[in-house]
Amino acid sequence: MKRHGMLNSHISKILADLGHTDYIVIADAGLPIPEGVKKIDLSIKPGLPSFKEVTDAVTDDMVIEKCIIAAEIEQGNPEVEQFLNRKFADIEMTKVSHEEFKQLTEKAKAIIRTGEVTPYANCILQSGVFF
């Protein structure tokens, strides 16, 4: 058993296998999962686990160089937008339309589905390197 870091074996494997510029997605309960993209479903019930909890856990164990979010988050979920802006203050943040966001998820190595039930609580994390 691991002592530190991500304990979920499916997420831990995805993180270990990521290469530079690969995508993973942390998603609310409603984001569609494209065919052929691995889904890691953590949802238990509405709100559990939250988008913030999962984002914190994943980012503690991942080198991230870019975060992509839907531009609609500004109006649709300013609380989550503020969380993401604080969380990723030191990396590039890109906003795209929600439709473009959904298209980008097709290139993800995995989508981690949370129990979050607030709009636009999604992000694409682009893997960086630690050297």
Secondary structure, DSSP 8 states (H G I E B T S, - for coil): --SSS---HHHHHHHHH--TT-EEEEE-TTS---TTSEEEE---BTTBS-HHHHHHHHHTT--EEEEEEETTHHHH-HHHHHHHHHHTTTSEEEEE-HHHHHHHGGG-SEEEE----STT--EEEEE----
